[in-house]
Amino acid sequence: MPTPFNIPSNTKAHNIMSSLVFFLQLLFIVPLALGLNHPNCDLTKTQDQGSTLRIFHIDSPCSPFKSSSPLSWEARVLKTLAQDQARLQYLGNLVAKRSVVPIASGRQMLQSTTYIVKALIGTPAQSLLLAMDTSSDVAWIPCSGCVGCPSNTAFSPAKSTSFKNVSCSAPQCKQVPNPTCGGRACSFNLTYGSSSIAANLSQDTIRLASDPIKAFTFGCVNKVAGGSTIPPPQGLLGLGRGPLSLMSQAQSIYKSTFSYCLPSFRSLAFSGSLRLGPTSQPLRVKYTPLLKNPRRSSLYYVNLVAIRVGRKVVDLPPAAIAFNPSTGAGTIFDSGTVYTRLAKPVYEAVRNEFRKRVKPHTAVVTSLGGFDTCYTEKVTVPTITFMFKGVNMTLPADNLMLHSTAGSRSCLAIAAAPENVNSVVNVIASMQQQNYRVLIDVPNGRLGLARERCS
């Protein structure tokens, strides 16, 4: 993956361009059938039912996007840490001056395209795999004929009788910063240095499981120029709170309610699922209030009140976990970040208590990249419990420890959040969410949690 541009953070246009360039590195679609050899892996025969879609991990044995030359365990961990760091820079620096995050601040996705679902787009339908992202507001799809895109397997608007471009006079066009309207279509043409990206704001029918959504608005990429903009393999389905997210566009169908259960990347069973709408949601769920922060309006905030390691409630500085709508600080659930990040003083307090309770006490602590609590021998670790208002989320060893392929090394998969941002966001990330069903219920202002075997 190429290194992203180094663009000054104090220039809004530069930030937007950097975000979109870096985001477009994630937008290339490949045929569904590639590499799907396991009998449970043929997604072309997958029948998503009702409003429920199957979720699979991008690095699972069944993924068509898995690397053909697998990295070593250490290299994979370091790569994911670097990808997370870039995403966290976006989440930390996202402080909007208005309540709606613009469509082109597209660094929501970054490189952590972890979980993928199948979608059908157009008439007749074309099968695509889209990465689900709870902190993104818009779908992005590279379209066929895209100049500079690496293949011809993108979405083909010409083959869809229901496709149309969004006009410059449409309200959706107002969500695009610096739109260009040389023709009748609302389009972008952003340039930085020797690289440029052009896209149209478009509409077509999208079908998720059995639900058709007509005139669904998405970004249709049609030109990429410059050596640093090579899109890899999948599109994006945004599940955030903004006006162009799936939840907003399909509000009449799904009532701004969905849940997901993330499978482990080691899973072949694919029992992970994304359930859209209020029906068929689990009954035995405990809830915490869902907060809305106008500084980062797309994100799903909750009230983290304490953290327990084993039976010990850790002494934490209150300001480091407080929800602050004036700065954007607080705690969010995010499907696109892989490893949970905590504000530095919170992380250090939790880490120190964790180390005290690891057995044997004589185990030697080492580090790996951003993980500073690793062990080279087999250890027994305590649980860590995130205590939200109204519900506790207890994480067993499988949700806490990364283990090397040989099993000789393990690391606590939680790290400190970056501090060079506008205000620090604590992120409950996807590894820690595995085998929990997370329910987002915007109309009732709540986030639900229930233990569920997803893999």
C-alpha positions as CSV (number, residue, x, y, z in Angstrom):
1,M,0.0,0.0,0.0
2,P,1.5,3.4,-1.0
3,T,2.4,5.9,1.7
4,P,-0.3,8.6,2.0
5,F,0.5,12.2,1.2
6,N,1.9,14.5,3.9
7,I,-0.5,17.4,3.7
8,P,-0.6,20.3,6.1
9,S,-3.5,19.8,8.6
10,N,-4.2,23.5,8.9
11,T,-5.6,23.8,5.4
12,K,-9.2,22.6,4.9
13,A,-8.9,22.0,1.2
14,H,-5.7,20.1,1.7
15,N,-7.3,18.0,4.4
16,I,-10.2,17.2,2.2
17,M,-7.9,16.2,-0.6
18,S,-5.7,14.1,1.6
19,S,-8.8,12.4,3.0
20,L,-10.2,11.5,-0.4
21,V,-7.0,10.4,-1.9
22,F,-6.2,8.2,1.0
23,F,-9.8,6.9,1.0
24,L,-9.8,6.0,-2.7
25,Q,-7.0,3.5,-2.0
26,L,-9.8,1.4,-0.7
27,L,-12.3,1.4,-3.5
28,F,-11.7,-1.3,-6.1
29,I,-14.1,-4.2,-6.6
30,V,-13.1,-7.6,-7.7
31,P,-15.2,-10.6,-8.8
32,L,-16.9,-12.4,-6.0
33,A,-15.8,-15.9,-7.0
34,L,-12.0,-15.4,-6.7
35,G,-10.4,-17.7,-4.2
36,L,-13.6,-19.0,-2.7
37,N,-12.6,-22.7,-2.5
38,H,-14.1,-23.7,0.9
39,P,-17.7,-25.1,0.6
40,N,-19.0,-22.5,3.0
41,C,-17.2,-19.7,1.1
42,D,-19.2,-19.2,-2.2
43,L,-20.8,-15.9,-1.6
44,T,-22.3,-15.9,-5.1
45,K,-24.6,-18.6,-3.7
46,T,-25.2,-16.9,-0.4
47,Q,-28.9,-16.1,0.1
48,D,-29.1,-13.2,2.5
49,Q,-32.5,-13.4,4.1
50,G,-35.1,-10.8,5.1
51,S,-33.0,-7.8,6.2
52,T,-30.1,-9.8,7.4
53,L,-26.7,-10.0,5.6
54,R,-23.8,-12.3,6.3
55,I,-20.6,-10.6,7.4
56,F,-17.1,-12.0,6.8
57,H,-13.6,-10.8,7.6
58,I,-11.5,-9.5,4.8
59,D,-8.5,-11.7,5.9
60,S,-10.6,-14.9,6.5
61,P,-9.7,-18.0,4.6
62,C,-12.8,-17.5,2.5
63,S,-12.1,-13.8,1.6
64,P,-11.5,-13.1,-2.1
65,F,-9.3,-10.2,-0.9
66,K,-6.9,-12.1,1.3
67,S,-3.3,-11.7,0.5
68,S,-1.8,-14.2,-2.0
69,S,1.5,-13.9,-0.2
70,P,0.6,-14.0,3.5
71,L,2.6,-11.7,5.8
72,S,4.3,-13.0,9.0
73,W,2.4,-12.6,12.2
74,E,4.6,-9.7,13.3
75,A,4.3,-7.9,9.9
76,R,0.6,-8.3,9.8
77,V,0.2,-6.8,13.3
78,L,2.5,-3.9,12.5
79,K,0.6,-3.2,9.2
80,T,-2.8,-3.2,11.0
81,L,-1.4,-0.9,13.7
82,A,-0.3,1.5,11.0
83,Q,-3.7,1.3,9.3
84,D,-5.5,1.9,12.6
85,Q,-3.2,4.9,13.4
86,A,-4.2,6.6,10.1
87,R,-7.9,5.9,10.8
88,L,-7.6,7.3,14.3
89,Q,-6.0,10.4,13.0
90,Y,-9.1,11.0,11.0
91,L,-11.5,10.2,13.8
92,G,-9.5,12.4,16.2
93,N,-9.2,15.3,13.8
94,L,-12.9,15.2,12.7
95,V,-14.3,18.3,14.3
96,A,-17.0,19.7,12.0
97,K,-18.0,23.3,12.1
98,R,-21.6,22.2,11.3
99,S,-23.7,19.3,12.3
100,V,-23.4,17.5,8.9
101,V,-20.1,16.0,8.0
102,P,-19.5,16.6,4.2
103,I,-19.5,13.7,1.9
104,A,-15.9,14.1,0.7
105,S,-14.3,14.0,4.1
106,G,-13.9,10.4,3.1
107,R,-11.1,9.3,5.4
108,Q,-13.7,7.5,7.5
109,M,-12.7,4.3,5.9
110,L,-9.0,4.6,5.6
111,Q,-7.3,1.2,5.3
112,S,-9.2,-0.8,7.9
113,T,-11.6,-2.4,5.6
114,T,-12.2,-5.2,8.0
115,Y,-15.7,-6.6,7.5
116,I,-17.6,-7.1,4.2
117,V,-21.1,-7.7,3.1
118,K,-22.7,-8.5,-0.3
119,A,-24.8,-6.0,-2.1
120,L,-26.6,-5.9,-5.5
121,I,-26.6,-2.6,-7.4
122,G,-28.3,-1.6,-10.6
123,T,-31.0,-3.0,-12.9
124,P,-30.2,-5.8,-13.7
125,A,-28.3,-6.3,-10.5
126,Q,-24.5,-6.3,-10.3
127,S,-23.0,-8.2,-7.3
128,L,-20.5,-6.2,-5.2
129,L,-18.7,-6.6,-1.9
130,L,-18.9,-3.6,0.3
131,A,-17.0,-2.9,3.5
132,M,-19.4,-1.9,6.3
133,D,-18.3,1.1,8.3
134,T,-20.3,2.5,11.2
135,S,-18.3,5.8,11.2
136,S,-18.8,6.6,7.5
137,D,-21.8,8.3,5.9
138,V,-21.6,7.5,2.2
139,A,-21.2,4.6,-0.2
140,W,-18.2,4.9,-2.6
141,I,-18.0,2.8,-5.7
142,P,-15.4,2.9,-8.6
143,C,-17.3,2.9,-11.9
144,S,-16.4,1.2,-15.1
145,G,-14.5,3.3,-17.6
146,C,-12.7,4.9,-14.7
147,V,-9.4,6.3,-16.2
148,G,-6.5,5.2,-14.0
149,C,-8.4,2.5,-12.1
150,P,-6.5,-0.8,-12.3
151,S,-9.1,-3.1,-13.9
152,N,-12.5,-3.3,-15.7
153,T,-14.4,-5.1,-12.9
154,A,-16.0,-2.0,-11.3
155,F,-19.7,-1.2,-11.3
156,S,-21.0,-0.6,-14.8
157,P,-23.5,2.3,-14.9
158,A,-24.2,1.7,-18.7
159,K,-25.5,-1.8,-17.9
160,S,-28.1,-0.4,-15.4
161,T,-31.4,1.0,-16.6
162,S,-32.0,2.6,-13.2
163,F,-28.7,4.5,-12.9
164,K,-28.6,8.3,-13.1
165,N,-26.3,11.1,-12.0
166,V,-27.3,13.6,-9.4
167,S,-27.9,17.0,-10.8
168,C,-26.2,20.1,-9.5
169,S,-29.5,21.5,-8.3
170,A,-30.3,18.5,-6.1
171,P,-30.0,18.9,-2.3
172,Q,-27.5,16.0,-2.1
173,C,-25.0,18.1,-4.1
174,K,-24.8,20.6,-1.2
175,Q,-23.1,17.9,0.8
176,V,-20.1,17.9,-1.6
177,P,-17.4,20.5,-0.9
178,N,-16.4,22.4,-4.0
179,P,-18.8,20.8,-6.5
180,T,-18.1,21.3,-10.1
181,C,-21.0,21.6,-12.5
182,G,-19.6,21.9,-16.0
183,G,-22.4,19.6,-17.1
184,R,-25.7,18.7,-15.5
185,A,-24.1,16.2,-13.1
186,C,-22.8,17.1,-9.6
187,S,-19.2,16.1,-9.7
188,F,-15.8,16.5,-8.0
189,N,-12.4,17.2,-9.5
190,L,-9.9,17.5,-6.7
191,T,-6.2,18.0,-7.3
192,Y,-3.1,17.9,-5.0
193,G,0.4,18.1,-6.5
194,S,0.6,15.7,-9.4
195,S,-2.5,13.6,-8.4
196,S,-6.2,14.2,-9.1
197,I,-9.5,12.4,-8.5
198,A,-12.8,12.9,-10.3
199,A,-16.1,11.4,-9.3
200,N,-19.8,12.0,-9.9
201,L,-22.6,11.9,-7.3
202,S,-24.9,9.2,-8.6
203,Q,-28.0,7.2,-7.8
204,D,-29.2,3.7,-8.5
205,T,-31.1,0.9,-6.9
206,I,-29.2,-1.1,-4.2
207,R,-30.5,-4.3,-2.8
208,L,-29.4,-5.5,0.6
209,A,-30.6,-9.0,1.4
210,S,-34.3,-8.8,0.1
211,D,-34.7,-5.1,0.5
212,P,-34.5,-2.9,-2.6
213,I,-33.6,0.8,-2.0
214,K,-34.4,2.9,-5.0
215,A,-32.5,6.1,-6.0
216,F,-29.7,5.3,-3.5
217,T,-27.0,8.1,-3.6
218,F,-23.3,7.1,-3.8
219,G,-20.0,8.4,-5.0
220,C,-19.1,7.0,-8.5
221,V,-15.4,7.4,-9.1
222,N,-14.5,7.9,-12.8
223,K,-10.9,9.2,-12.9
224,V,-7.8,8.7,-10.9
225,A,-4.5,10.2,-11.9
226,G,-1.1,10.2,-10.2
227,G,1.1,7.5,-8.8
228,S,-0.2,7.5,-5.3
229,T,-3.8,6.7,-6.0
230,I,-4.2,3.0,-6.6
231,P,-7.5,1.7,-5.4
232,P,-7.6,-1.8,-3.9
233,P,-10.4,-4.2,-3.7
234,Q,-13.8,-3.2,-2.3
235,G,-16.4,-0.5,-2.1
236,L,-17.9,1.0,1.1
237,L,-21.3,1.0,2.7
238,G,-21.6,3.8,5.3
239,L,-23.7,3.1,8.4
240,G,-23.1,6.4,10.1
241,R,-25.6,9.1,11.1
242,G,-25.2,11.6,8.2
243,P,-27.8,12.5,5.6
244,L,-26.2,10.3,2.9
245,S,-25.6,7.2,5.0
246,L,-27.6,4.0,4.4
247,M,-29.5,4.6,7.6
248,S,-30.7,8.1,6.6
249,Q,-31.4,7.2,2.9
250,A,-33.4,4.0,3.9
251,Q,-35.0,5.5,7.0
252,S,-38.5,4.6,5.9
253,I,-37.4,0.9,5.7
254,Y,-34.9,0.5,8.5
255,K,-36.0,3.2,11.0
256,S,-32.4,4.1,11.7
257,T,-31.9,0.8,13.5
258,F,-29.4,-2.0,12.8
259,S,-27.3,-4.5,14.6
260,Y,-24.2,-6.5,13.8
261,C,-22.2,-9.4,15.2
262,L,-18.6,-9.6,14.0
263,P,-17.0,-12.9,13.4
264,S,-13.4,-13.6,14.1
265,F,-11.1,-13.5,11.1
266,R,-10.3,-17.2,11.8
267,S,-13.9,-18.2,11.3
268,L,-15.0,-20.3,8.4
269,A,-18.6,-20.6,9.5
270,F,-19.6,-17.0,8.6
271,S,-22.2,-16.8,11.3
272,G,-21.5,-13.0,11.6
273,S,-24.4,-10.9,10.5
274,L,-25.7,-7.4,9.8
275,R,-29.4,-7.0,10.6
276,L,-31.1,-4.0,9.2
277,G,-34.2,-2.5,10.8
278,P,-36.0,-3.0,14.1
279,T,-37.5,-6.4,13.4
280,S,-35.7,-9.7,14.3
281,Q,-33.4,-7.9,16.7
282,P,-32.5,-9.8,19.9
283,L,-34.8,-9.4,22.9
284,R,-32.2,-10.0,25.6
285,V,-30.2,-6.9,25.2
286,K,-28.9,-4.5,27.7
287,Y,-28.7,-0.8,26.7
288,T,-26.7,2.2,27.3
289,P,-27.7,5.7,26.1
290,L,-26.5,6.6,22.6
291,L,-25.1,10.1,22.6
292,K,-24.7,12.5,19.8
293,N,-21.8,14.8,19.6
294,P,-22.2,17.8,17.2
295,R,-18.5,18.1,16.8
296,R,-18.3,14.6,15.3
297,S,-21.9,14.1,14.3
298,S,-21.6,10.9,12.3
299,L,-20.1,8.8,15.2
300,Y,-21.9,6.6,17.7
301,Y,-21.0,7.8,21.2
302,V,-21.6,6.1,24.5
303,N,-21.0,7.0,28.1
304,L,-18.0,5.1,29.4
305,V,-18.0,5.5,33.2
306,A,-15.3,3.1,34.4
307,I,-13.0,0.2,33.4
308,R,-12.4,-2.9,35.5
309,V,-9.5,-5.3,35.2
310,G,-10.3,-8.6,36.8
311,R,-12.3,-7.5,39.9
312,K,-10.4,-4.2,40.3
313,V,-12.1,-1.0,39.1
314,V,-9.2,1.1,37.8
315,D,-8.6,4.6,39.1
316,L,-9.0,6.8,35.9
317,P,-8.9,10.6,35.4
318,P,-12.5,11.5,34.8
319,A,-11.7,14.1,32.1
320,A,-10.1,11.4,30.0
321,I,-13.3,9.3,29.6
322,A,-15.8,12.2,29.8
323,F,-18.2,12.9,26.9
324,N,-17.6,16.5,25.8
325,P,-19.9,17.9,23.1
326,S,-17.9,21.1,23.0
327,T,-14.7,19.4,22.0
328,G,-15.8,16.1,20.4
329,A,-14.1,14.0,23.1
330,G,-15.7,10.8,24.4
331,T,-16.0,7.1,23.6
332,I,-17.3,5.6,20.4
333,F,-18.0,2.1,18.9
334,D,-16.4,1.8,15.5
335,S,-16.3,-1.2,13.1
336,G,-13.4,0.1,11.0
337,T,-10.8,0.4,13.7
338,V,-9.3,-3.0,14.6
339,Y,-7.7,-2.5,18.0
340,T,-9.3,-0.5,20.8
341,R,-7.5,2.7,21.6
342,L,-7.8,4.7,24.9
343,A,-6.6,8.1,25.9
344,K,-3.1,7.8,27.1
345,P,-3.7,8.2,30.9
346,V,-6.6,5.8,30.7
347,Y,-4.6,3.2,28.7
348,E,-1.6,3.4,31.0
349,A,-3.8,2.9,34.1
350,V,-5.5,-0.1,32.6
351,R,-2.3,-1.5,31.2
352,N,-0.5,-1.3,34.6
353,E,-3.3,-3.0,36.4
354,F,-3.5,-5.7,33.6
355,R,0.3,-6.4,34.0
356,K,-0.1,-6.8,37.8
357,R,-2.7,-9.5,37.3
358,V,-1.1,-11.5,34.5
359,K,0.1,-14.9,35.7
360,P,2.9,-15.9,36.2
361,H,3.9,-12.6,37.7
362,T,7.4,-13.2,36.5
363,A,6.4,-13.2,32.8
364,V,8.7,-10.8,30.9
365,V,7.0,-7.9,29.2
366,T,8.1,-7.0,25.7
367,S,6.7,-4.7,23.0
368,L,5.7,-4.9,19.3
369,G,5.1,-1.7,17.5
370,G,2.4,0.3,19.3
371,F,1.7,-2.7,21.6
372,D,3.8,-2.4,24.8
373,T,2.4,-5.4,26.7
374,C,3.6,-8.6,25.0
375,Y,4.7,-11.9,26.4
376,T,7.0,-14.6,25.0
377,E,5.7,-17.3,27.2
378,K,2.2,-18.7,27.9
379,V,0.3,-16.5,30.4
380,T,-3.1,-16.4,32.0
381,V,-4.7,-13.0,31.6
382,P,-7.5,-11.2,33.5
383,T,-10.7,-10.0,31.9
384,I,-11.2,-6.4,31.1
385,T,-14.6,-4.9,31.5
386,F,-15.8,-1.6,29.9
387,M,-18.5,-0.3,32.2
388,F,-21.0,1.9,30.3
389,K,-24.0,3.5,31.9
390,G,-26.5,0.7,32.1
391,V,-24.4,-2.2,30.7
392,N,-21.0,-3.8,31.2
393,M,-19.0,-5.3,28.3
394,T,-16.6,-8.0,29.7
395,L,-13.8,-9.1,27.4
396,P,-12.3,-12.6,27.7
397,A,-8.8,-13.5,26.5
398,D,-9.9,-14.1,22.9
399,N,-11.0,-10.5,22.7
400,L,-7.9,-9.2,24.4
401,M,-4.8,-11.1,23.2
402,L,-3.2,-11.4,19.8
403,H,-1.3,-14.7,19.5
404,S,1.5,-15.4,17.1
405,T,1.1,-18.2,14.6
406,A,3.5,-20.4,16.5
407,G,1.7,-19.5,19.8
408,S,4.9,-18.4,21.4
409,R,4.1,-14.7,21.6
410,S,1.0,-12.8,22.7
411,C,0.2,-9.1,23.0
412,L,-2.5,-7.1,24.7
413,A,-4.5,-5.8,21.7
414,I,-5.3,-2.4,23.2
415,A,-3.1,0.7,22.8
416,A,-2.9,4.4,23.5
417,A,-4.8,6.8,21.2
418,P,-2.8,9.4,19.3
419,E,-2.5,12.7,21.1
420,N,-1.7,15.0,18.2
421,V,-5.4,15.4,17.3
422,N,-8.1,18.1,18.1
423,S,-9.5,16.0,20.9
424,V,-8.9,12.4,21.8
425,V,-11.6,9.8,21.1
426,N,-11.7,6.5,23.0
427,V,-12.5,3.8,20.4
428,I,-14.1,0.4,21.2
429,A,-12.8,-1.4,18.1
430,S,-13.8,-4.5,16.1
431,M,-11.5,-7.1,17.7
432,Q,-13.0,-6.2,21.1
433,Q,-16.5,-6.3,19.7
434,Q,-16.2,-9.8,18.3
435,N,-18.8,-12.2,19.5
436,Y,-21.0,-9.4,20.8
437,R,-24.1,-8.2,19.0
438,V,-24.0,-4.4,18.9
439,L,-27.5,-2.8,18.3
440,I,-27.7,0.8,17.2
441,D,-31.2,2.2,17.9
442,V,-31.2,5.9,16.9
443,P,-34.9,6.6,17.4
444,N,-34.8,5.4,21.0
445,G,-31.3,6.9,21.6
446,R,-29.6,3.7,22.7
447,L,-26.9,1.2,21.9
448,G,-27.5,-2.4,22.9
449,L,-25.0,-5.2,23.8
450,A,-25.6,-8.9,23.9
451,R,-23.2,-11.8,24.0
452,E,-23.6,-13.9,20.9
453,R,-21.4,-16.5,19.3
454,C,-20.5,-15.0,15.9
455,S,-17.8,-17.3,14.8
